[in-house]
Amino acid sequence: MRLDDEQESSNFEVQRGGGGFGGGFGGGNLLGFLLPMIGSRFGCGGIAVVLLIFAVMGGGLNLGSMFGGGSAPNVQSSQDAAQLTETQHWSLKVLGSTERVWGQVFGQSGQQYQPATLVFYSQSGMSGCGAAQSAMGPFYCPNDQRIYLDTDFFNELKTRFGSPGDFAQAYVIAHEVGHHIQDLEGTLRKAHDFQGRASEAEGNAMQVRVELQADCYAGVWGKLTGLMEAGDLEEGLRAAQAIGDDTLQRDAGRTPMPDSFTHGSSEQRMRWLKRGLDTGDPAQCDTFSGEV
């Protein structure tokens, strides 16, 4: 991606000192063990499942705080850009490009885009939705309209998921911004309300639709940003393929079980990302009508 001339976003915070539960994937950590079984590591759906597991296990987290009523996050913030790492500066350029694109999209319908805040943390921290751990992967918290990112995940995207490249990393951020768009549109609230009345399988199916739309929105950003280069499409599709629920379940030594999918199969994730990339039209990202 041609990000050299892109303006960095000023909407960021840095958590220092960390909170939460600590850990990661090593040392028999329960969270790290369970994540491959619940599907992809992106999006509010994944974090909701993780928080539910902790609540059931006595972790003291409130799943309801995902959509209101939770305590404020214990954030140690910094607006001093001089303290940021090179990867954090790069991430803010990606975020800045999403603000430019979605600001234009919202402006076309006479609306003003309210950007999300990107929160950098290392290993563990706190969000408006409860604990943040690097093992959760990047996630969006609708309770405080923040995206939580441990940039070490980019290394795992390359090594564990076999998805190197700057566009693959940018797709991670753009997908979470996609959830923010859904939050502004009221989609997340409607999906949550439906899941409260639905069976587990129905709730999972709804979550898949939420995640696939966020993939499509990430594709819309990629198309409209004007920063893509040769090979970026392949990088994005490779990342989408690697984080499909069926692929992750196979990698965990399990037979894929569609009723347990929370983010969509590899084929679905690639197809909806590509739809956004091909059309650049958010109206083409309706995953809630018909088959996905």
N, C-alpha and C positions, 0 to 999 in steps of 0.2 A: 504494500500500500504506500501511496505517496503522501506521507503525513508530515514531511519536513516543514511545510508552510502552514500547516493547520494550527489554529489557535488553541492553546490549552484551556480547558474548562477551569473556572475558579471555584466550582462547586465540589469541594472535596474536604474530607477530614482525615486525620491520621490518629489512630488509636495507638497509644504507646503504653507498654507495661502489661497489656493483655489482661483479660479476665476469663470467665467461663471455666471450662473443665480441663483445658490443656490436652495434651496427647496428640493424636494424629492417627496414622495407619499402623504404626508399629506397636510392639509390646502387648499384643493381645487386646488392644483397644476395641471395645464393643462397637463403637460408632464406625470405626474404620472397617470392621468385619461385615457390618450390615449393609453399608452403602452399596456395594456391588449388587446386592440382592434386590434393592429397591429401585434400581434403574439409573437413569442419567443423573449427573451431578449438577445440572443447571436448574435454576428456576425455583419459584416459590413452592412448587409442588414437592420437590425433593426436600426442602427444608421443613415443610409441614410434616412430612413423614418422619424425618429425623427428630423433630421436637416431640411428636407423638410418642415415639419410642422412648425418649428420655422421660416423658411424663409417666408412661406406664411403668418404667423401671425405677420410678422414684427419684428422677433427676430434678424435680422441683420446678420444671418449666411448664408454662401455661400455653397450650396450643391456641387458646382463644385470643391471646395477645397478638396473634398474627393479624387480626382484623379489628383491634381496638381493645382497650381496657388493660393493656399491659403497662408495666412500669417503664419509665424513660430509660434509654440505654445509658450505661456508664461509659461515656465517650470522653477520652482524652484527645482533644482535637488540636490541629495545628494548621494555620494558613500560611506558613512560611515555606514557599515553594523551594527555597534553597536547600531545605532538608530532605527533599524527595530524592528517591533513587532514579536512575535512568529509566527503569521499567515503569515506575510510577508516573514520570513525566510523559512517557509514551502513552500510557493508559489515559491520561488526561487529554491528550490530543484526540484519542479515539472518542472519548466522552464529548469533547468539544465538537467533533464532527456530527455526533448524534444530535446535539443541541441545535446545530445549524440546520440539519436536515428536517428534524421534526418541528422546529420553529417555523420553517417554510411550509410544511404540510399543514400544520394547525392554522397558520396565517391565511392559507388559501380558503379556509372555511370561516374566516373571521374570528378565530379563537387565538388565545395566547398560550403558548406552550410553557408549562411550569416544569423546569428540569429537575431530575433526581440528583441527589448528592452521592458521590462515590466515597466510600469509607475504606481506607486502607488499614489492614491490621496484619499482625504476624502470629500465626499459629492459633491464637485464641483471643477472643474479645467479647463484646456485648453488643447486641442490637436491640431495636425496639420489639423484636420478635423472640428475644431470649438470647441464649448463648450463641456465639459465632465461633466455629472451629474450622481450621483449614481443611479438615477431612470432609466437611460438608460441601466443599467447592463454592464457587461464587453463588450468591443468592440475592434476591430482591426482597426487602421487607416492606409490605404495604402499610404497616403501622406507622413507620416514620419516613416512608418514601426515600429509602436509602438502598444503595447497592453495596454489598459487603464483599470485599475481595482481598484475599491473600495472594499476592502476585506470584508466590512460589507455585501456585497451581499451573501457571504457564509452563513450568518445567515438566510437571506431571503430564500435561496435555501432550507434550512432545515425547516423553519417555514411556509413559504407561499406555497412552492412547494412540501413540504413533501418529500424532497430528502436529507436526512442526509448522512454522510459518507465521508471519505477522497477521495475516488475515484470519487464520484460525483463532488466534488470540483475540483479535478485535471482535470476532463473532461472539465470543463469550460475553464481552461487555454489551454488545448490541442486543443480544438475546435478553439480558437482564433489563436493559432499557425498554425492550419490548414489553416486559411485564409492567414496567412503569406506565407505558402507554395504556395498557389494559386497565391499570389502576385508575388512571385519569378518565378513561371511558366508562368506568363502572363495571367492567367485565369481571374483574376479580371478585368483587362483592357478590355479583349474581352467581358466579360459579361456586363460591363458598356457601351461599344460601342453598343452592341446589344440593350440594354435597351433604349438607346437614339433614336433608330429607331422604337421601338416596341410600341404596345399598352400597356395600364396599366396592363391588364391581362397577356399579353405575358411577360412583364417585371417582374411581380410577379413570374410567372412560372420559369423564368430564375434564379431569386434570390433563389427560392426553391432549384434548382439544385446546386447552389453555396453553400448553407448552408448544404445540405445533403452530399456533398463531404467533407466539413470541418468536419462533424460528422464522416464520414468514416475514414478520416485521423486521427482523434482523436482515433478511434479504432485501427488503424495501430500502432500508438504510444503505446497504451495500451498493444497490443500483443508483440511488439518488446522490450518494456522497461524491461521486466523480473521482474517487481516489484509488479505484481498483486497478491492478496491473495484471499482466499475463501470469497465469498460475494461481491467482487468488481464488477463482471459482473452485478449482480443484482442491485447494487447501480447505475451503469452507465445507465442501461436500465430504471430504475425508474426515473432518472433525465431526460432522453430523452423523456420519456412518458409525464412527467409533463410539458414540455415546447413546446409540439406540438401545432401548431396553432389552431387545432380544440379543443383541451382541454382548451387552454387559452380563446378562444372565448366562449365556454360553461361556463367556470368559470366566465366570465364577463356578463353572462346572455344573450348571443346572440346565434343565430343559426349559426353554422359553415358555412362559405362561401368559398369554395375552391379557387375561383378566387382571393380572397383577401389574401390567404396564402402567406407569404414571407419566411417561414423557413421550411415548411413541416408539415404534420400531425404527430401525436404521433407514429402511426404505421411506417411511413416512417423514422422518426428519429431513432427509435429503430432498424429498419431493417438495415439501413446503418451504424450505429455505430457498430452493431453486425457483419456486413460483414467485417469491418476493424479488429475487434477483432478476428474473426475466421481465417482470411487469413493472416494478417500482411503484405499485399501486396498493395502498393499504386496503382498499375495498376488495381486492382479490384474496385477502387473507381471512376470509370468513370460514373458519374451521368448525363453526357451530351449526351449519346447515348441511344436512346430508352426510354421506360417508366421508371419512378422512383417509 
